[in-house]
Amino acid sequence: MKNLLLVLLILAPALAPAQTVIMARDTAKDVLLLENGATKTVSYRPSVLAKQYLPALAKEYNQQVALSGRQVKVFLDSTNARSLAFFRFIERKKSQLTVRGLSVVSDVFVGPDGVIKLVICEFDSPVEMTPAQEEATIIVMREYYQTHPFFMKSAAGFQWRDWTVLGGSTEKRKTRSGPGIINTLDAARQTTRPDTVKSLLLNQLELTAIPEEVYQFPNLTELDLSKNALHELPARLTTDLPKLQKLSVLYNKIPDDSVFFALNKHLTSLNLQGNRLTDIPRTVRQNKRLQSLWMGNNELKALNANSFRKLRRLADLNLYNAGLSNLPTGIGRLKRLKILDIYHNPLAELPRQIGRLRRLEELGASHNQLRALPESVGKLRRLRKLYVHHTQIGRLPTSLARLRQLTVLDLSYDFFSTTPDVLSQLTSLEDLDLSNNNLQTLSAGLGALPNLQKLYLRQNPILQSVATLKPFLPIIERLEAGQTEVFR
């Protein structure tokens, strides 16, 4: 039976330790609060709140909203960062949240000073919650908003709605079927032909240690231990499984000092995402032919120039949401790297050494705090896809003209006020996204791109009226007359 509970978390402007928690039954009436020795009347009625706090963004046509222009981008970038922070916070608080699959809808009210004033949370639980479970959840939510204030000033304050799932997931277990694939421990114990097993998928089984049954498969090439509660990776995984090529242990509880790999030449793909790592474990270097390494959703605060030593065969490196305030210069050692994912990090710049990645074909650096790209990016002659949306970039280096193989360039939600001239020299470009910028003009060179198939211009000042668009209509019409689809 579903249990619907409305909880009010009232956050004082100074985020004082003492917080007021009011249940849904109290929202229909005004209440008296004691503040600095005096009483004041506060209304939690939805009708009153709706007048005081306009929605941050429009949900329907012509709706009056609190934010506009550049504030929208700042708000979206801030909420994206907060979502990642919330995920990390809840991961640390799982032991306090004993209800799995608890859906939470939060209405957040922010004052003109950018301080959270009020959060209304609606809990939708798949089981009947006890009072203790309700209270524990309230405490966790309150702690989050105390430690993660939202500072974004606006004319009159605003509100927005978040949705998330707390206390674990009720996600259906993902399995595969086919010859040589085993999905359960029971099947692993009962098999009479362990030599025929190629893939062992023991994901989402709440394992706290690697079962002994894993080591009975001499020809195993793939082992999936993701979304369990493992605390250690023993060396036996590489010594007793001599043909293991692909190992996934994402979303476990593995810390820095608990990863042990023996010297081997067979492991080529390793997924360590979502653990408790602060650096690339030293023994990862023991995998001499490792080509793919995923380290995202960790807190890699100890990552340094030496972290990439002896990983020169890497072709695919994932550092998504890894808490990186800087990308170590040692990244330049990865001469064979083809794909680099550094999405959702607070990076303000990229090191010039990134230009040493001469085989790089795809670079994802979106949702960072980048203000520019280094000139050395022009040395990435094999680059085909470049994603730098949701950053603070407003110009491009002239060296970008050397990227003759670039087919996809995403510059949406950035700070461009005009289309950079260098774009007209990217003759292989097929997909260009300039939506949600501050474009006031379009360069004529865009109309001459011979291979451009899609151009996104939505949500730019240039499209606000017929008058602002008219001077640039010939460019758009020239594109549309050819093979280019223009989204505006």
Salt bridges, closest charged atoms under 4 A:
ASP26 OD1 - LYS29 NZ 3.99
ASP30 OD1 - ARG45 NE 3.31
GLU35 OE1 - LYS40 NZ 3.36
ASP77 OD2 - LYS73 NZ 2.77
GLU91 OE2 - LYS94 NZ 3.03
ASP107 OD1 - ARG161 NE 2.84
ASP113 OD2 - LYS117 NZ 3.20
GLU143 OE2 - LYS93 NZ 3.01
GLU171 OE2 - LYS174 NZ 3.78
GLU171 OE1 - LYS227 NZ 2.96
ASP186 OD1 - ARG189 NH1 3.10
ASP195 OD2 - ARG193 NH2 2.89
GLU206 OE2 - ARG100 NH2 3.56
GLU212 OE2 - ARG236 NH2 3.07
GLU213 OE2 - ARG189 NE 2.81
GLU222 OE1 - ARG176 NH2 2.81
ASP240 OD2 - ARG236 NE 2.82
GLU299 OE2 - ARG88 NH1 3.13
GLU299 OE1 - LYS301 NZ 3.44
GLU361 OE1 - ARG384 NH2 3.40
GLU480 OE1 - ARG488 NH2 3.68
